[in-house]
Amino acid sequence: MGLFSLFNREVAMDLGTANSIVIYNDKVVIDEPSIVAVNRSTNKIIAVGKAALPMEGRTGDKNIETVRPLRRGVIADFEMAQHLIRELIGMTPVARSFMPPALRMVICIPSGITNVEARAVRESAEQAGAKEIRMIHEPMAAAIGNGIDVLAPEGHMIVDIGGGTAEIAVISLGAIICNNSVPIAGDEFNANVEEYMRKQHNMVIGERTAEEIKIAVGSAVSDLDEPPEDYHAHGRDLMTGLPKEVLVNYKEIAHALDKSIARIEQAVLDTLSITPPQLAADIYNNGIYLAGGGALLRGLDRRIKSKTKLEVYIADDPLRAVARGTGIALKNFNKFSFLIR
């Protein structure tokens, strides 16, 4: 092992609204929910990630609060984001080396991020101990993670539906030619489910329960060939205030998510409408690629295909497509000119 490898470590991070993934030595070493439990009276971090998730919605002590530092793909709580990044790095083998390493990092950011928001990400990483930082836009990372040659003179469309935003981009020659970002993704889907359960079943559910319903019976269409089994949802009855159970099927959730999915469809159509003609011809041949957790929504590929009349492909392991691409960008730190310094 050379002197450089002893005192320098390279880490790729997909800092997501819902989950954060850290890659070290070409392996996913951390995959944790982006949540922090903190004692507000002492400002002491109680738990992070999976350890903090069960506390969400269950913190009886008024001083204890669970915080999601990222909302809609950007940092909403700068201080908690610093803690999150620091704690995630602390969980990696990097933190267990015998001397503090000089960290080189590549971090994912949304394509529609502002300069102020990008600076917040950089400063959070610096406060967490990173010495050299570059950033990559999420659609670019998703495309790389999906095996697309982003440096080729050919147009590709990627739709990355994460926790906070849906990122739509047309990529060619290592650049994002045109893009669109809408705040419709996993969090909005959860909110749709909560609202539906309240209006249709007179039942209040928490965000975690909405997430569980979405995973169990979530669908973008109401005519699945292999429908999932109905889900037993639990919450509080609006009328009596008592705990309640309701059986939910996928057709109900397809109805609940319809308007949000329609907005994603429209964002895809809007992006196609401003795509240069030659790249549009490439996309006709190559199709559209879906990545992110939202790509797992049953029937979403069918629905977008029906709307655009184009072939739609779901990435292998779409939840980690962005993280994979970030890791590849880290390995080619000086090759990719699109990495933001």
C-alpha positions as CSV (number, residue, x, y, z in Angstrom):
1,M,0.0,0.0,0.0
2,G,1.5,3.3,-1.1
3,L,1.8,6.5,0.9
4,F,-1.1,8.2,-1.0
5,S,-3.5,5.4,-0.2
6,L,-2.6,5.5,3.4
7,F,-3.4,9.1,3.9
8,N,-6.1,9.7,1.3
9,R,-9.5,8.0,1.1
10,E,-12.1,8.3,-1.7
11,V,-15.8,8.2,-0.9
12,A,-18.8,8.5,-3.2
13,M,-22.1,9.7,-1.6
14,D,-25.6,9.8,-2.9
15,L,-27.1,12.2,-0.4
16,G,-30.8,11.5,-1.0
17,T,-34.0,12.9,0.4
18,A,-35.2,9.5,1.6
19,N,-32.0,7.4,1.8
20,S,-28.2,8.1,1.6
21,I,-25.8,5.6,0.1
22,V,-22.0,5.7,0.6
23,I,-19.6,3.8,-1.7
24,Y,-16.0,3.1,-0.5
25,N,-13.6,0.8,-2.4
26,D,-16.2,0.2,-5.1
27,K,-18.6,-1.3,-2.6
28,V,-21.8,0.1,-1.0
29,V,-20.8,0.3,2.7
30,I,-23.6,2.5,3.9
31,D,-27.3,2.5,2.9
32,E,-29.2,4.4,5.6
33,P,-32.4,6.5,5.8
34,S,-31.6,10.2,5.7
35,I,-32.9,11.0,9.1
36,V,-31.4,12.3,12.3
37,A,-32.7,12.1,15.9
38,V,-31.6,15.0,18.0
39,N,-32.1,16.3,21.5
40,R,-32.9,19.9,20.8
41,S,-32.2,21.1,24.4
42,T,-28.6,19.8,24.3
43,N,-28.1,19.6,20.5
44,K,-26.8,16.1,21.0
45,I,-27.3,13.6,18.2
46,I,-29.2,10.6,19.6
47,A,-29.3,8.4,16.5
48,V,-28.9,8.5,12.7
49,G,-30.2,6.4,9.8
50,K,-31.8,3.1,10.6
51,A,-31.4,3.7,14.4
52,A,-33.4,6.9,14.1
53,L,-36.1,5.8,11.7
54,P,-38.2,3.9,14.3
55,M,-38.4,7.1,16.4
56,E,-40.1,9.0,13.6
57,G,-43.6,9.9,14.7
58,R,-43.0,8.3,18.1
59,T,-40.9,10.8,20.0
60,G,-42.9,11.5,23.2
61,D,-40.2,13.7,24.7
62,K,-40.7,17.3,23.4
63,N,-36.9,17.8,23.4
64,I,-36.3,14.8,21.1
65,E,-37.0,15.4,17.4
66,T,-36.5,13.4,14.3
67,V,-35.2,15.6,11.4
68,R,-34.9,14.8,7.7
69,P,-32.2,17.4,6.7
70,L,-33.0,17.1,3.0
71,R,-36.3,18.1,1.5
72,R,-37.2,17.9,-2.2
73,G,-33.6,17.0,-3.0
74,V,-31.9,20.0,-1.3
75,I,-30.6,20.7,2.2
76,A,-33.4,22.1,4.4
77,D,-31.5,22.0,7.7
78,F,-27.8,22.9,7.2
79,E,-26.7,21.9,10.7
80,M,-28.4,18.5,10.7
81,A,-27.1,17.8,7.2
82,Q,-23.6,18.3,8.6
83,H,-24.3,15.8,11.3
84,L,-25.8,13.4,8.9
85,I,-22.8,13.5,6.5
86,R,-20.3,13.3,9.4
87,E,-22.2,10.3,11.0
88,L,-22.4,8.5,7.7
89,I,-18.7,8.9,7.1
90,G,-18.1,7.8,10.7
91,M,-19.8,4.5,9.9
92,T,-17.5,3.7,7.0
93,P,-14.1,1.8,7.2
94,V,-12.5,5.3,6.5
95,A,-13.3,6.3,10.1
96,R,-11.6,3.2,11.5
97,S,-8.2,3.9,9.9
98,F,-5.4,4.5,12.4
99,M,-4.8,8.1,11.2
100,P,-7.4,10.7,10.1
101,P,-7.5,10.5,6.2
102,A,-7.8,13.3,3.7
103,L,-11.1,12.6,2.2
104,R,-11.8,13.0,-1.5
105,M,-15.5,12.9,-2.2
106,V,-18.0,13.0,-5.1
107,I,-21.5,13.9,-4.0
108,C,-24.7,13.8,-6.0
109,I,-26.9,16.9,-6.4
110,P,-30.2,17.6,-8.2
111,S,-29.8,19.1,-11.7
112,G,-32.1,22.0,-10.7
113,I,-30.1,23.0,-7.6
114,T,-29.2,26.6,-7.1
115,N,-25.7,27.9,-6.4
116,V,-26.6,28.6,-2.8
117,E,-28.0,25.1,-2.3
118,A,-24.9,23.6,-4.0
119,R,-22.7,25.6,-1.7
120,A,-24.6,24.3,1.3
121,V,-23.9,20.7,0.2
122,R,-20.2,21.5,-0.2
123,E,-19.9,23.3,3.1
124,S,-21.6,20.4,4.9
125,A,-19.1,18.0,3.4
126,E,-16.2,20.2,4.4
127,Q,-17.5,20.5,7.9
128,A,-17.7,16.7,8.0
129,G,-14.0,16.4,7.1
130,A,-13.8,16.2,3.3
131,K,-10.7,18.0,1.8
132,E,-11.4,17.7,-1.9
133,I,-15.0,17.7,-3.1
134,R,-16.7,17.5,-6.5
135,M,-20.3,17.1,-7.3
136,I,-22.3,15.4,-10.0
137,H,-25.9,16.0,-11.1
138,E,-28.2,13.2,-10.3
139,P,-29.5,12.5,-13.8
140,M,-25.9,12.2,-15.0
141,A,-25.0,9.8,-12.2
142,A,-28.2,7.8,-12.9
143,A,-27.3,7.5,-16.6
144,I,-23.7,6.4,-15.7
145,G,-25.0,3.9,-13.2
146,N,-27.4,2.5,-15.8
147,G,-24.5,1.7,-18.1
148,I,-25.1,4.5,-20.5
149,D,-22.0,5.9,-22.3
150,V,-22.6,9.6,-21.4
151,L,-19.6,10.8,-23.3
152,A,-20.8,9.3,-26.6
153,P,-22.2,11.7,-29.3
154,E,-25.6,10.2,-28.9
155,G,-28.8,11.4,-27.1
156,H,-30.2,9.5,-24.0
157,M,-33.1,10.4,-21.8
158,I,-33.0,9.5,-18.1
159,V,-35.9,10.0,-15.6
160,D,-34.7,9.7,-12.0
161,I,-37.5,9.6,-9.5
162,G,-36.1,9.9,-6.0
163,G,-37.5,10.8,-2.7
164,G,-37.9,14.6,-3.2
165,T,-37.7,15.3,-6.9
166,A,-38.2,13.7,-10.3
167,E,-35.2,14.7,-12.5
168,I,-35.6,14.4,-16.3
169,A,-32.6,15.0,-18.5
170,V,-31.4,14.5,-22.0
171,I,-27.7,13.7,-22.0
172,S,-25.1,13.8,-24.8
173,L,-21.3,14.2,-25.1
174,G,-20.9,14.4,-21.3
175,A,-23.4,17.3,-20.9
176,I,-27.0,17.7,-19.8
177,I,-28.5,19.2,-23.0
178,C,-31.9,19.9,-21.5
179,N,-33.5,19.0,-18.2
180,N,-36.5,19.4,-16.0
181,S,-37.0,19.0,-12.3
182,V,-40.3,18.7,-10.5
183,P,-40.9,18.3,-6.8
184,I,-43.0,15.2,-7.4
185,A,-41.4,11.9,-6.1
186,G,-41.6,9.5,-3.2
187,D,-42.4,12.1,-0.5
188,E,-45.3,13.5,-2.6
189,F,-46.6,10.0,-3.3
190,N,-46.6,9.3,0.5
191,A,-48.5,12.6,1.0
192,N,-51.0,11.5,-1.7
193,V,-51.6,8.2,0.1
194,E,-52.1,10.0,3.5
195,E,-54.6,12.4,1.9
196,Y,-56.5,9.5,0.2
197,M,-56.7,7.5,3.5
198,R,-58.0,10.5,5.3
199,K,-60.7,11.4,2.7
200,Q,-61.8,8.0,1.6
201,H,-61.4,5.9,4.8
202,N,-61.6,8.6,7.5
203,M,-58.3,7.4,8.9
204,V,-55.2,9.3,9.8
205,I,-51.9,7.5,9.1
206,G,-48.3,8.5,9.6
207,E,-45.7,9.0,6.9
208,R,-44.1,5.7,7.5
209,T,-47.4,3.9,7.1
210,A,-48.0,5.7,3.9
211,E,-44.6,4.6,2.7
212,E,-45.4,1.0,3.6
213,I,-48.7,1.1,1.7
214,K,-46.9,2.6,-1.3
215,I,-44.4,-0.2,-1.3
216,A,-46.9,-3.0,-0.7
217,V,-49.7,-2.0,-3.1
218,G,-48.5,1.2,-4.9
219,S,-49.3,1.3,-8.6
220,A,-49.4,3.8,-11.5
221,V,-52.1,1.9,-13.3
222,S,-55.3,0.2,-12.3
223,D,-55.0,-2.9,-14.4
224,L,-52.0,-4.8,-13.4
225,D,-51.5,-8.3,-14.8
226,E,-50.1,-9.6,-11.5
227,P,-51.7,-7.4,-8.8
228,P,-50.3,-7.4,-5.2
229,E,-52.3,-8.7,-2.3
230,D,-54.4,-6.2,-0.5
231,Y,-52.7,-4.5,2.4
232,H,-53.9,-4.2,6.0
233,A,-53.3,-0.5,6.9
234,H,-53.5,0.7,10.5
235,G,-54.1,4.2,11.8
236,R,-56.5,6.4,13.8
237,D,-60.1,6.7,13.1
238,L,-61.0,10.4,12.5
239,M,-64.5,10.0,13.9
240,T,-63.9,8.0,17.1
241,G,-60.2,8.6,17.7
242,L,-59.7,4.9,18.1
243,P,-57.1,2.7,16.4
244,K,-58.4,1.3,13.1
245,E,-57.6,-1.2,10.4
246,V,-58.5,-0.8,6.7
247,L,-57.9,-3.2,3.8
248,V,-56.3,-1.2,0.9
249,N,-55.9,-2.5,-2.7
250,Y,-53.6,-1.3,-5.5
251,K,-56.4,0.3,-7.6
252,E,-57.1,2.7,-4.8
253,I,-53.5,3.8,-4.6
254,A,-53.3,4.1,-8.4
255,H,-56.2,6.6,-8.1
256,A,-54.5,8.4,-5.2
257,L,-51.3,8.8,-7.2
258,D,-52.8,9.6,-10.5
259,K,-52.4,13.4,-10.5
260,S,-48.8,13.3,-9.3
261,I,-47.8,10.8,-11.9
262,A,-49.6,12.9,-14.5
263,R,-47.3,15.8,-13.5
264,I,-44.2,13.6,-14.0
265,E,-45.6,12.6,-17.4
266,Q,-46.1,16.2,-18.4
267,A,-42.5,17.0,-17.3
268,V,-41.2,14.2,-19.5
269,L,-43.3,15.6,-22.5
270,D,-42.1,19.1,-21.8
271,T,-38.5,18.0,-21.8
272,L,-39.0,16.1,-25.1
273,S,-40.5,19.2,-26.6
274,I,-37.3,21.2,-26.1
275,T,-34.9,18.4,-27.1
276,P,-32.9,19.2,-30.3
277,P,-34.2,17.2,-33.3
278,Q,-31.1,15.0,-33.7
279,L,-31.1,14.0,-30.1
280,A,-34.9,13.4,-30.3
281,A,-34.2,10.9,-33.1
282,D,-31.6,9.2,-30.8
283,I,-34.2,9.0,-28.0
284,Y,-36.7,7.4,-30.4
285,N,-34.2,4.7,-31.0
286,N,-32.8,4.4,-27.5
287,G,-35.9,4.8,-25.5
288,I,-36.3,6.3,-22.0
289,Y,-34.5,5.0,-18.9
290,L,-36.1,5.1,-15.4
291,A,-34.1,5.2,-12.2
292,G,-34.6,5.9,-8.5
293,G,-37.0,4.4,-6.1
294,G,-40.0,5.8,-8.0
295,A,-39.1,3.5,-10.9
296,L,-40.2,0.6,-8.8
297,L,-43.8,1.8,-8.8
298,R,-45.8,-0.9,-10.5
299,G,-46.9,0.0,-14.0
300,L,-45.0,3.3,-14.2
301,D,-43.0,2.2,-17.2
302,R,-46.2,1.2,-19.0
303,R,-47.9,4.5,-18.3
304,I,-45.0,6.6,-19.5
305,K,-44.6,4.4,-22.6
306,S,-48.3,4.9,-23.4
307,K,-48.0,8.7,-23.0
308,T,-44.8,9.1,-25.0
309,K,-45.1,6.2,-27.5
310,L,-41.5,5.4,-26.7
311,E,-39.9,2.3,-25.2
312,V,-39.3,2.7,-21.5
313,Y,-36.6,0.7,-19.6
314,I,-36.2,0.3,-15.8
315,A,-32.6,0.4,-14.5
316,D,-31.1,-2.7,-12.8
317,D,-31.5,-2.1,-9.1
318,P,-33.0,1.4,-9.7
319,L,-32.6,2.4,-6.1
320,R,-28.8,2.3,-6.3
321,A,-28.4,3.5,-9.9
322,V,-27.4,7.0,-8.9
323,A,-25.0,5.7,-6.2
324,R,-23.4,3.3,-8.7
325,G,-22.9,6.2,-11.1
326,T,-21.4,8.4,-8.4
327,G,-19.0,5.6,-7.6
328,I,-17.9,5.3,-11.2
329,A,-17.5,9.1,-11.4
330,L,-15.3,8.9,-8.3
331,K,-13.0,6.3,-10.0
332,N,-12.7,8.6,-13.0
333,F,-12.3,11.8,-10.9
334,N,-10.1,13.6,-13.4
335,K,-11.7,12.1,-16.5
336,F,-15.2,13.5,-16.4
337,S,-15.2,17.2,-17.1
338,F,-18.8,17.5,-16.0
339,L,-17.9,17.0,-12.3
340,I,-18.5,20.3,-10.6
341,R,-15.5,21.6,-8.8
